[in-house]
Amino acid sequence: MRAKQLGVAGLGLALVLSLAQAFGQQSSDQKDVGQNPAPPTAPQAAPQTAPPTAPQTAPASPPDKTKSAGGKTAPPTAGTSNDRLMFALPNFLTLENGANVPPLTAGQKFRVVARSSFDYVQIPWYGFLAGISQAENSEPGYGQGAAGYGKRFGAAAADGTIENFMTSAIFPSVFHQDPRYFQLGQGSFVHRAGYSVSRILIARTDSGHHQLNISEIFGSALAAAISTYSYHPRADKTLSNTAEVWGTEVSYDTLTIVLKEFWPDIRRAIRKKKN
């Protein structure tokens, strides 16, 4: 079993707990509003008419510069974001209220994927996955000790990088599909969850239409085949293992997309609780 497969259950659990916290906070706020209605206000006198003033030009909005997890400001590629899931994991291909943004060029797709894949946060993430794989002794061909851990770390990093480039840069550039996730942000929980899950099968094209998500389905399949038959242990180079890895990658991406849809709600709930 690959390291990435072992992280799927943990991601699912984190998603459920985060959603419960966000929607629990929302329900509590609605209950407080119902129990403590605002007192009626006294009638106010009509405001006096102020003398006309010279029209003023609104100041230009400052550029949107979001600090990264390390505190440094990194300008995002045009049409992408600087957001981070759980304030850590790169979420640069997710947009809120981005229905009318222009499509990404092939160069922009590769740049933002490279920025995400080689982000410094990925190092402890792959180290964590390699540690779980080492403890479970998955893929015994790697062995144990420092050498075994190093091989597992390298394999986890290579698996994630190959899959990211296949599903979000190479296939989207070839088939002119948009690798970004456009959050729905409104409607019931079931409606939004259904929408997010459906994005695994439905992709938005560069021209704004919808079609089969070739990038996710076939890109992840090719990534699983490349990694399995190149640098993984000989005993794991089987068709069944490739299919299992492919299914795990699609499941992992599905959970991640659901988290992307509800992450703004979770973020607002966390910040409101802190305040």
Backbone as numpy.savetxt, mean C-alpha at the origin, in Angstrom:
# Nx Ny Nz CAx CAy CAz Cx Cy Cz
8.24 -23.44 2.65 7.39 -22.24 2.65 8.27 -21.01 2.65
7.98 -20.03 1.78 8.78 -18.83 1.67 8.52 -17.90 2.84
9.45 -16.96 3.04 9.30 -16.01 4.14 8.08 -15.13 3.95
7.81 -14.74 2.70 6.67 -13.87 2.44 5.37 -14.55 2.78
5.29 -15.86 2.59 4.08 -16.58 2.94 3.81 -16.51 4.43
4.85 -16.50 5.25 4.67 -16.47 6.69 4.18 -15.12 7.19
4.36 -14.08 6.39 3.93 -12.76 6.81 2.49 -12.44 6.46
1.83 -13.26 5.66 0.46 -12.98 5.24 -0.49 -12.99 6.42
-0.39 -13.99 7.27 -1.29 -14.08 8.43 -1.09 -12.89 9.36
0.16 -12.48 9.56 0.41 -11.33 10.42 -0.17 -10.05 9.84
-0.06 -9.88 8.51 -0.64 -8.70 7.88 -2.15 -8.70 8.00
-2.77 -9.86 7.82 -4.21 -9.95 7.96 -4.68 -9.61 9.36
-3.96 -10.10 10.37 -4.32 -9.80 11.75 -4.17 -8.32 12.04
-3.08 -7.72 11.57 -2.88 -6.29 11.78 -3.97 -5.48 11.10
-4.40 -5.93 9.93 -5.46 -5.23 9.21 -6.76 -5.27 9.98
-7.13 -6.44 10.49 -8.38 -6.58 11.24 -8.36 -5.71 12.49
-7.24 -5.72 13.23 -7.15 -4.93 14.45 -7.20 -3.43 14.15
-6.54 -3.03 13.08 -6.52 -1.61 12.73 -7.89 -1.12 12.31
-8.60 -1.95 11.51 -9.93 -1.57 11.07 -10.89 -1.51 12.25
-10.76 -2.45 13.16 -11.63 -2.45 14.34 -11.41 -1.19 15.16
-10.16 -0.77 15.30 -9.85 0.44 16.05 -10.42 1.67 15.36
-10.27 1.75 14.03 -10.74 2.93 13.30 -12.25 3.05 13.34
-12.95 1.96 13.05 -14.40 2.03 13.01 -15.00 2.04 14.41
-14.29 1.50 15.40 -14.75 1.62 16.76 -14.68 3.07 17.22
-13.61 3.76 16.85 -13.47 5.17 17.18 -14.55 5.99 16.50
-14.88 5.62 15.23 -15.91 6.34 14.50 -17.27 6.15 15.15
-17.59 4.93 15.57 -18.86 4.66 16.22 -18.96 5.40 17.55
-17.84 5.46 18.30 -17.82 6.17 19.57 -18.08 7.65 19.37
-17.51 8.23 18.32 -17.72 9.63 18.04 -19.17 9.91 17.69
-19.79 9.01 16.90 -21.18 9.19 16.54 -22.08 9.09 17.76
-21.75 8.19 18.69 -22.53 8.01 19.90 -22.43 9.24 20.79
-21.22 9.80 20.89 -21.04 11.00 21.70 -21.83 12.17 21.14
-21.88 12.26 19.82 -22.63 13.34 19.20 -24.11 13.20 19.50
-24.62 11.94 19.48 -26.03 11.70 19.74 -26.39 11.96 21.18
-25.50 11.67 22.13 -25.81 11.84 23.55 -25.59 13.26 24.02
-24.76 14.00 23.34 -24.46 15.37 23.76 -24.76 16.34 22.62
-26.04 16.59 22.39 -26.36 17.51 21.29 -25.89 18.91 21.61
-25.59 19.64 20.61 -25.12 21.01 20.81 -26.26 21.87 21.31
-26.02 22.74 22.31 -27.06 23.60 22.82 -27.50 24.61 21.79
-28.80 25.02 21.87 -29.28 25.99 20.88 -28.55 27.31 21.06
-28.30 27.93 19.99 -27.58 29.20 20.01 -28.57 30.35 19.98
-28.19 31.43 20.60 -29.04 32.61 20.61 -29.04 33.27 19.24
-30.19 33.89 18.89 -30.22 34.55 17.58 -29.18 35.65 17.51
-28.59 35.79 16.41 -27.55 36.77 16.21 -28.06 37.92 15.35
-27.54 39.06 15.66 -27.92 40.22 14.87 -27.31 40.13 13.48
-28.01 40.76 12.54 -27.51 40.73 11.17 -26.16 41.43 11.11
-25.20 40.87 10.45 -23.87 41.49 10.39 -23.91 42.78 9.61
-23.08 43.71 10.05 -22.98 44.96 9.34 -22.19 44.78 8.06
-22.61 45.53 7.07 -21.95 45.42 5.78 -20.64 46.17 5.82
-19.57 45.47 5.56 -18.25 46.10 5.58 -18.00 46.80 4.26
-17.27 47.87 4.28 -16.96 48.57 3.02 -16.15 47.69 2.10
-16.38 47.82 0.80 -15.65 46.97 -0.15 -14.15 47.22 -0.07
-13.43 46.16 -0.16 -11.97 46.26 -0.14 -11.42 45.84 -1.48
-10.22 46.19 -1.73 -9.58 45.83 -2.99 -9.37 44.34 -3.05
-9.62 43.74 -4.20 -9.44 42.28 -4.31 -7.99 41.90 -4.08
-7.81 40.80 -3.36 -6.47 40.32 -3.07 -6.23 38.99 -3.76
-5.04 38.79 -4.17 -4.66 37.54 -4.83 -4.28 36.51 -3.79
-4.93 35.34 -3.85 -4.65 34.29 -2.87 -3.21 33.83 -3.01
-2.52 33.64 -1.92 -1.12 33.19 -2.01 -1.05 31.78 -2.56
0.00 31.54 -3.29 0.18 30.21 -3.87 0.36 29.18 -2.78
-0.24 28.02 -2.99 -0.13 26.95 -2.00 1.29 26.42 -1.97
1.82 26.16 -0.81 3.19 25.64 -0.75 3.23 24.23 -1.29
4.35 23.83 -1.85 4.45 22.46 -2.37 4.25 21.44 -1.28
3.62 20.34 -1.67 3.35 19.28 -0.70 4.61 18.47 -0.47
5.18 18.64 0.70 6.40 17.91 1.04 6.14 17.14 2.31
6.02 15.85 2.18 5.77 14.99 3.32 7.07 14.37 3.79
7.29 14.43 5.08 8.52 13.86 5.62 8.45 12.35 5.60
9.54 11.73 5.26 9.61 10.28 5.28 9.79 9.81 6.70
9.82 8.47 6.87 9.95 7.91 8.21 11.27 8.29 8.85
12.26 8.66 8.05 13.56 9.05 8.61 13.68 10.52 8.88
12.58 11.29 8.61 12.61 12.70 8.90 13.08 13.55 7.72
13.52 12.96 6.63 13.98 13.70 5.49 12.83 13.89 4.51
12.83 15.02 3.81 11.79 15.32 2.86 12.19 14.76 1.51
11.35 13.91 0.95 11.63 13.31 -0.36 10.52 13.70 -1.32
10.81 14.48 -2.36 9.76 14.88 -3.30 9.24 13.67 -4.07
7.91 13.46 -4.08 7.36 12.32 -4.80 7.37 12.53 -6.30
7.37 11.46 -7.06 7.19 11.54 -8.49 5.82 12.13 -8.77
5.70 12.94 -9.82 4.42 13.55 -10.16 3.35 12.47 -10.33
2.20 12.71 -9.71 1.11 11.74 -9.81 1.20 10.61 -8.82
2.14 10.68 -7.87 2.26 9.67 -6.82 2.17 10.38 -5.46
2.43 9.66 -4.39 2.32 10.25 -3.06 3.57 9.97 -2.24
3.59 10.51 -1.04 4.66 10.26 -0.09 4.14 9.50 1.11
2.98 8.87 0.97 2.32 8.22 2.09 3.04 6.93 2.48
2.85 6.54 3.75 3.44 5.31 4.25 2.40 4.56 5.07
2.19 3.28 4.74 1.27 2.45 5.50 1.81 2.25 6.91
0.94 2.42 7.90 1.32 2.30 9.31 2.52 3.19 9.62
2.60 4.32 8.90 3.64 5.32 9.08 5.04 4.78 8.79
5.15 3.68 8.06 6.47 3.09 7.82 6.61 2.55 6.40
5.78 1.59 6.01 5.94 0.91 4.73 5.59 1.84 3.57
6.40 1.87 2.52 6.14 2.76 1.38 4.76 2.51 0.76
4.03 3.59 0.53 2.70 3.52 -0.07 2.58 4.59 -1.15
3.63 4.70 -1.96 3.76 5.80 -2.90 2.84 5.70 -4.11
2.28 4.53 -4.37 1.40 4.34 -5.53 -0.07 4.35 -5.14
-0.40 4.93 -4.01 -1.79 5.04 -3.57 -2.19 6.50 -3.52
-3.36 6.81 -4.08 -3.83 8.18 -4.15 -5.21 8.32 -3.53
-5.41 9.39 -2.78 -6.73 9.79 -2.31 -7.24 10.90 -3.23
-8.51 10.79 -3.63 -9.12 11.79 -4.50 -8.29 12.00 -5.76
-7.88 10.89 -6.38 -7.02 11.00 -7.56 -7.68 10.54 -8.83
-9.00 10.79 -8.97 -9.72 10.27 -10.14 -9.28 10.93 -11.44
-8.85 12.20 -11.39 -8.56 12.94 -12.62 -7.07 13.21 -12.82
-6.23 12.47 -12.16 -4.79 12.69 -12.34 -4.34 12.12 -13.68
-3.32 12.72 -14.28 -2.83 12.20 -15.56 -2.13 10.86 -15.38
-2.02 10.07 -16.44 -1.34 8.77 -16.33 0.15 8.93 -16.12
0.76 7.89 -15.60 2.21 7.88 -15.40 2.89 7.42 -16.68
4.03 8.00 -16.97 4.83 7.51 -18.08 5.57 6.25 -17.64
6.14 5.55 -18.59 6.89 4.34 -18.26 8.06 4.67 -17.33
8.72 5.78 -17.58 9.84 6.18 -16.72 9.40 6.48 -15.31
8.24 7.13 -15.16 7.72 7.42 -13.82 7.36 6.15 -13.09
6.81 5.17 -13.79 6.45 3.90 -13.16 7.69 3.21 -12.60
8.75 3.20 -13.38 9.98 2.55 -12.92 10.62 3.33 -11.77
10.57 4.66 -11.83 11.20 5.45 -10.77 10.50 5.26 -9.42
9.17 5.29 -9.42 8.47 5.18 -8.14 8.58 3.77 -7.59
8.62 2.75 -8.46 8.80 1.38 -7.97 10.20 1.19 -7.41
11.19 1.77 -8.06 12.56 1.69 -7.54 12.66 2.39 -6.19
11.99 3.52 -6.07 12.00 4.25 -4.80 11.36 3.43 -3.69
10.28 2.72 -4.01 9.61 1.89 -3.00 10.42 0.65 -2.68
10.95 -0.01 -3.72 11.63 -1.29 -3.53 12.93 -1.15 -2.75
13.62 -0.03 -2.91 14.91 0.16 -2.26 14.83 1.15 -1.10
13.63 1.39 -0.61 13.45 2.23 0.56 14.10 1.56 1.77
14.69 2.37 2.66 15.43 1.81 3.79 14.55 1.00 4.73
13.24 1.26 4.74 12.34 0.50 5.61 12.26 -0.96 5.19
12.55 -1.23 3.91 12.49 -2.60 3.43 13.55 -3.48 4.08
14.65 -2.90 4.52 15.73 -3.71 5.11 15.27 -4.42 6.38
14.72 -3.70 7.37 14.22 -4.44 8.55 13.03 -5.33 8.24
12.22 -4.97 7.25 11.08 -5.81 6.89 11.55 -7.17 6.35
12.49 -7.14 5.42 13.01 -8.41 4.89 13.81 -9.16 5.96
14.47 -8.41 6.85 15.16 -9.08 7.94 14.20 -9.80 8.86
13.03 -9.19 9.10 12.00 -9.83 9.92 11.48 -11.10 9.25
11.20 -11.04 7.94 10.72 -12.22 7.22 11.76 -13.32 7.20
13.03 -12.94 7.02 14.09 -13.94 7.02 14.23 -14.59 8.38
14.04 -13.82 9.45 14.11 -14.38 10.80 13.02 -15.40 11.05
11.79 -15.10 10.58 10.70 -16.07 10.73 11.01 -17.33 9.94
11.49 -17.15 8.71 11.83 -18.31 7.89 12.93 -19.15 8.53
13.91 -18.48 9.14 15.00 -19.19 9.82 14.47 -19.98 11.01
13.57 -19.36 11.79 13.03 -20.05 12.96 12.19 -21.25 12.57
11.46 -21.13 11.46 10.63 -22.24 10.99 11.42 -23.26 10.17
12.66 -22.92 9.84 13.51 -23.77 8.99 12.83 -24.06 7.66
12.15 -23.05 7.13 11.56 -23.20 5.80 12.67 -23.20 4.77
12.47 -23.91 3.69 13.47 -24.11 2.67 14.79 -24.58 3.30
14.82 -25.81 3.81 15.99 -26.32 4.54 17.28 -26.28 3.75
17.17 -26.17 2.41 18.37 -26.12 1.60 19.27 -24.94 1.89
18.73 -23.92 2.51 19.54 -22.76 2.87 20.41 -23.02 4.10
20.04 -24.01 4.91 20.80 -24.30 6.11 20.46 -23.36 7.24
21.27 -23.41 8.28 21.05 -22.58 9.46 22.28 -21.69 9.71
22.28 -21.01 10.85 23.41 -20.14 11.17 23.37 -18.84 10.39
24.46 -18.11 10.47 24.55 -16.81 9.80 24.44 -16.95 8.29
25.05 -18.01 7.73 24.99 -18.21 6.29 23.56 -18.47 5.83
22.85 -19.31 6.58 21.46 -19.59 6.22 20.58 -18.36 6.32
20.80 -17.57 7.36 20.01 -16.34 7.52 20.31 -15.36 6.38
21.58 -15.24 6.02 21.94 -14.34 4.92 21.29 -14.75 3.61
21.25 -16.05 3.34 20.62 -16.52 2.11 19.12 -16.24 2.13
18.50 -16.47 3.27 17.06 -16.20 3.38 16.75 -14.72 3.24
17.61 -13.88 3.83 17.42 -12.43 3.71 17.53 -12.01 2.24
18.56 -12.50 1.57 18.74 -12.16 0.15 17.59 -12.65 -0.70
17.10 -13.86 -0.41 15.99 -14.40 -1.18 14.71 -13.59 -0.95
14.44 -13.20 0.30 13.24 -12.41 0.60 13.31 -11.06 -0.10
14.48 -10.41 -0.07 14.63 -9.12 -0.73 14.48 -9.25 -2.24
15.08 -10.30 -2.81 14.98 -10.50 -4.25 13.55 -10.83 -4.67
12.86 -11.67 -3.89 11.47 -12.01 -4.19 10.60 -10.75 -4.24
10.72 -9.91 -3.19 9.90 -8.71 -3.12 10.22 -7.72 -4.23
11.51 -7.55 -4.54 11.91 -6.59 -5.57 11.45 -7.03 -6.95
11.64 -8.31 -7.27 11.21 -8.82 -8.58 9.71 -8.68 -8.75
8.96 -9.04 -7.71 7.51 -8.97 -7.81 7.04 -7.52 -7.95
7.66 -6.60 -7.23 7.30 -5.19 -7.33 7.51 -4.65 -8.74
8.66 -4.95 -9.32 8.94 -4.44 -10.65 8.05 -5.10 -11.71
7.77 -6.38 -11.56 6.92 -7.06 -12.54 5.50 -6.52 -12.53
4.90 -6.38 -11.34 3.49 -6.02 -11.23 3.23 -4.52 -11.31
4.25 -3.69 -11.02 4.01 -2.25 -10.94 4.82 -1.42 -11.93
5.76 -2.04 -12.66 6.57 -1.27 -13.60 6.64 -1.92 -14.98
7.13 -3.16 -15.03 7.36 -3.80 -16.34 6.05 -4.10 -17.04
5.17 -4.91 -16.44 3.90 -5.25 -17.08 3.01 -4.02 -17.29
2.88 -3.10 -16.31 2.09 -1.91 -16.57 2.62 -1.06 -17.73
3.94 -1.02 -17.93 4.49 -0.26 -19.04 4.21 -0.94 -20.37
4.32 -2.26 -20.41 4.10 -3.00 -21.66 2.62 -2.97 -22.05
1.72 -3.17 -21.08 0.29 -3.28 -21.38 -0.46 -1.98 -21.08
0.26 -0.90 -20.81 -0.33 0.43 -20.60 -1.40 0.41 -19.51
-1.07 -0.20 -18.38 -1.96 -0.22 -17.23 -1.41 0.67 -16.13
-2.31 1.23 -15.34 -1.92 2.14 -14.26 -1.68 1.34 -12.99
-0.46 1.36 -12.44 -0.16 0.56 -11.25 -0.64 1.18 -9.94
-1.20 2.39 -9.99 -1.61 3.06 -8.76 -2.93 2.51 -8.25
-3.13 2.66 -6.93 -4.41 2.31 -6.33 -5.16 3.59 -6.01
-6.36 3.73 -6.54 -7.19 4.91 -6.33 -8.23 4.58 -5.26
-8.06 5.18 -4.11 -8.95 4.88 -2.99 -10.37 5.34 -3.27
-11.34 4.51 -2.88 -12.75 4.87 -3.03 -13.12 5.89 -1.96
-12.84 5.59 -0.69 -12.97 6.56 0.38 -14.37 6.90 0.83
-15.40 6.29 0.27 -16.77 6.58 0.68 -17.63 5.35 0.49
-18.77 5.33 1.18 -19.65 4.16 1.13 -19.49 3.29 2.36
-20.24 2.20 2.38 -20.20 1.29 3.52 -18.90 0.51 3.55
-18.65 -0.13 4.70 -17.43 -0.93 4.84 -17.42 -2.07 3.82
-18.56 -2.73 3.64 -18.63 -3.86 2.70 -18.39 -3.39 1.28
-18.97 -2.25 0.92 -18.79 -1.73 -0.43 -17.34 -1.38 -0.70
-16.71 -0.71 0.24 -15.31 -0.32 0.05 -14.39 -1.53 0.05
-14.66 -2.50 0.93 -13.84 -3.72 0.96 -13.99 -4.49 -0.35
-15.22 -4.59 -0.86 -15.43 -5.28 -2.14 -14.73 -4.58 -3.28
-14.76 -3.25 -3.28 -14.08 -2.49 -4.32 -12.57 -2.75 -4.28
-11.99 -2.71 -3.10 -10.54 -2.89 -2.99 -10.12 -4.29 -3.41
-10.88 -5.30 -3.00 -10.53 -6.67 -3.39 -10.64 -6.84 -4.91
-11.63 -6.20 -5.52 -11.83 -6.35 -6.96 -10.69 -5.77 -7.77
-9.88 -4.87 -7.17 -8.78 -4.27 -7.93 -7.68 -5.27 -8.25
-7.69 -6.42 -7.60 -6.74 -7.47 -7.96 -7.04 -7.99 -9.37
-8.30 -8.01 -9.75 -8.72 -8.53 -11.05 -9.01 -7.44 -12.06
-9.29 -6.22 -11.59 -9.65 -5.13 -12.48 -8.60 -4.04 -12.39
-8.04 -3.66 -13.52 -7.01 -2.63 -13.56 -7.52 -1.43 -14.34
-6.99 -0.29 -13.99 -7.26 0.94 -14.74 -6.16 1.12 -15.77
-6.55 1.41 -17.00 -5.56 1.61 -18.05 -5.06 3.05 -18.02
-3.99 3.30 -18.77 -3.46 4.66 -18.84 -4.47 5.63 -19.46
-5.39 5.10 -20.27 -6.40 5.95 -20.90 -7.66 6.10 -20.05
-7.69 5.49 -18.85 -8.81 5.66 -17.94 -9.88 4.61 -18.02
-9.68 3.58 -18.83 -10.66 2.50 -18.94 -10.32 1.39 -17.95
-11.15 0.35 -17.94 -10.92 -0.78 -17.04 -10.79 -2.07 -17.86
-9.90 -2.93 -17.41 -9.68 -4.21 -18.08 -9.10 -5.20 -17.08
-8.91 -6.44 -17.54 -8.33 -7.46 -16.68 -6.97 -7.03 -16.19
-6.71 -7.23 -14.91 -5.44 -6.81 -14.31 -4.33 -7.79 -14.71
-3.87 -7.63 -15.92 -2.80 -8.50 -16.44 -1.52 -8.32 -15.63
-1.27 -7.12 -15.20 -0.02 -6.83 -14.49 0.06 -7.62 -13.19
-1.03 -7.68 -12.44 -1.02 -8.40 -11.17 -1.05 -9.90 -11.38
-1.94 -10.39 -12.21 -2.13 -11.83 -12.35 -0.93 -12.49 -13.00
-0.54 -11.97 -14.16 0.56 -12.60 -14.89 1.93 -12.08 -14.44
1.97 -10.84 -13.96 3.24 -10.32 -13.47 3.71 -11.06 -12.23
2.78 -11.32 -11.30 3.17 -12.07 -10.09 3.48 -13.52 -10.42
2.80 -14.10 -11.42 3.10 -15.48 -11.82 4.51 -15.59 -12.40
4.87 -14.63 -13.24 6.21 -14.65 -13.82 7.27 -14.40 -12.75
6.98 -13.51 -11.80 7.92 -13.25 -10.71 8.14 -14.50 -9.87
7.07 -15.24 -9.58 7.19 -16.47 -8.81 8.03 -17.51 -9.55
7.84 -17.60 -10.86 8.60 -18.58 -11.66 10.08 -18.21 -11.72
10.36 -16.93 -11.90 11.76 -16.49 -12.00 12.50 -16.77 -10.70
11.91 -16.40 -9.58 12.59 -16.59 -8.30 12.73 -18.06 -7.94
11.69 -18.84 -8.23 11.72 -20.26 -7.85 12.79 -21.02 -8.62
12.88 -20.77 -9.91 13.79 -21.58 -10.75 15.16 -20.94 -10.94
15.49 -19.91 -10.16 16.81 -19.30 -10.31 17.65 -19.47 -9.04
17.28 -18.84 -7.94 18.17 -18.82 -6.77 17.62 -19.54 -5.55
16.44 -20.13 -5.62 15.93 -20.88 -4.48 16.48 -22.31 -4.48
16.45 -23.00 -3.34 17.02 -24.35 -3.27 16.42 -25.30 -4.30
17.23 -26.27 -4.69 16.84 -27.21 -5.74 15.55 -27.94 -5.38
15.37 -28.29 -4.12 14.19 -29.06 -3.72 12.89 -28.27 -3.91
12.97 -26.94 -3.96 11.78 -26.11 -4.11 11.48 -25.75 -5.55
12.31 -26.20 -6.49 12.11 -25.85 -7.89 11.10 -26.80 -8.53
9.85 -26.68 -8.12 8.77 -27.50 -8.63 7.62 -26.61 -9.07
6.78 -27.16 -9.94 5.62 -26.41 -10.42 4.63 -26.14 -9.29
4.45 -27.12 -8.43 3.50 -26.94 -7.32 3.95 -25.84 -6.38
5.25 -25.78 -6.10 5.77 -24.73 -5.22 5.64 -23.36 -5.88
5.86 -23.31 -7.20 5.69 -22.05 -7.91 4.25 -21.56 -7.83
3.30 -22.49 -8.01 1.88 -22.12 -7.93 1.52 -21.67 -6.52
2.09 -22.31 -5.52 1.82 -21.91 -4.13 2.36 -20.51 -3.84
3.57 -20.23 -4.33 4.15 -18.91 -4.13 3.33 -17.86 -4.86
2.88 -18.17 -6.07 2.05 -17.25 -6.84 0.76 -16.92 -6.08
0.09 -17.94 -5.57 -1.13 -17.72 -4.81 -0.90 -16.90 -3.56
0.24 -17.13 -2.91 0.55 -16.37 -1.70 0.81 -14.91 -2.02
1.51 -14.65 -3.13 1.78 -13.26 -3.52 0.49 -12.51 -3.83
-0.44 -13.17 -4.54 -1.72 -12.53 -4.86 -2.52 -12.28 -3.57
-2.49 -13.24 -2.65 -3.21 -13.06 -1.38 -2.60 -11.92 -0.58
-1.30 -11.85 -0.55 -0.60 -10.77 0.16 -0.96 -9.42 -0.44
-0.96 -9.34 -1.77 -1.29 -8.08 -2.44 -2.75 -7.69 -2.19
-3.64 -8.68 -2.09 -5.05 -8.39 -1.81 -5.22 -7.78 -0.44
-4.58 -8.36 0.56 -4.64 -7.81 1.92 -4.04 -6.40 1.97
-2.97 -6.20 1.23 -2.33 -4.89 1.22 -3.25 -3.84 0.60
-3.97 -4.20 -0.47 -4.88 -3.26 -1.12 -6.02 -2.89 -0.19
-6.57 -3.87 0.54 -7.63 -3.57 1.50 -7.12 -2.61 2.57
-5.90 -2.84 3.04 -5.31 -1.93 4.02 -5.13 -0.53 3.43
-4.76 -0.44 2.16 -4.61 0.86 1.51 -5.93 1.62 1.45
-7.02 0.90 1.22 -8.32 1.56 1.15 -8.72 2.18 2.47
-8.48 1.48 3.58 -8.93 1.95 4.88 -7.84 2.66 5.68
-6.65 2.76 5.13 -5.57 3.38 5.87 -5.87 4.84 6.23
-6.47 5.66 5.36 -6.79 7.03 5.79 -7.70 7.08 7.01
-8.69 6.16 7.10 -9.56 6.11 8.27 -8.77 5.73 9.52
-7.88 4.74 9.37 -7.06 4.30 10.51 -6.13 5.43 10.95
-5.53 6.12 9.99 -4.61 7.22 10.31 -5.32 8.34 11.05
-6.52 8.70 10.59 -7.27 9.76 11.27 -7.65 9.34 12.69
-8.03 8.06 12.86 -8.40 7.58 14.19 -7.20 7.61 15.14
-6.03 7.23 14.63 -4.83 7.22 15.46 -4.45 8.64 15.87
-4.49 9.57 14.92 -4.11 10.95 15.24 -5.12 11.60 16.16
-6.41 11.28 15.97 -7.42 11.85 16.86 -7.26 11.33 18.28
-6.90 10.05 18.41 -6.69 9.49 19.73 -5.50 10.13 20.40
-4.44 10.42 19.66 -3.27 11.08 20.24 -3.61 12.49 20.69
-4.42 13.19 19.88 -4.75 14.57 20.22 -5.72 14.65 21.41
